[in-house]
Amino acid sequence: MAHIDYYFATISPFSYLAGMRMEEVAAKHGATITYKPLDIMALFGRTGGTAPKDRHISRIEYRLIELERQAKDVEMDLNMKPAHWPTNMAPSSYALIAAQNAGGGDVGKAAFALLRSCWVDDKDISQDDVIKACLEEGGFDPSLADSGLLEGAETYAANLEQAVEAGVFGAPFYVTNDGARFWGQDRIGALDAHLANLG
């Protein structure tokens, strides 16, 4: 059975723009998914990247152009200047890790709810009430946000190490169980084609 390791950051606008399309592709091909939220800023530092605020002005400007362009392409709302960005990614990431470990809900829906909260609804996804509402939207017990914090921290750190080892350098990033890598929400079509060939 095909499997996707999905590396993403809960504050990544490009992860938001992926919507639920990766989940639809996985379901189409019977592929399983492991959600691996990580510290994108640390990943940049480990893989030769630069945090958006520290980039040359030409890169800062082009990132905004590309965000607007890609949002239009996928017909999704996007607040180009969210009130709470960047914010601490760890609490929302720990909550998703706890939800994935607990099972019984839809991790993809919970993750997308967090991303939408940041990039559309102007909410601070480091806040407990926002995280719990997003867990509920995914069909999980909101109290998961308060559980497994040590395991969440350990898994969050391990996700970063696994990402570096797997050749991941941005988000969203999809790695299939045969080692194929796809970077960006605009590569979901290529992921779809690859999974079809694996079948």
Buried (B, 14 or more C-beta within 10 A) or exposed (E): EBBBBBBBBBBBBBBBBBBEBBBEBBEEBEBEBBBBBBBBBBBBEBEEBEEBEEBEEEEEEEBBEBBEEBBEEBEBEBBEEBEBBBBBBBBBBBBBBBBBBBEEBBBBBBBBBBBBBBBBBEBBBBBEEBBBBBBBBBEBBBEBBEBBBEEBBEBBBEBBEBBBEBEBBBBBBBBBBEEBBBBBBBBBEBBBEBBEEBE
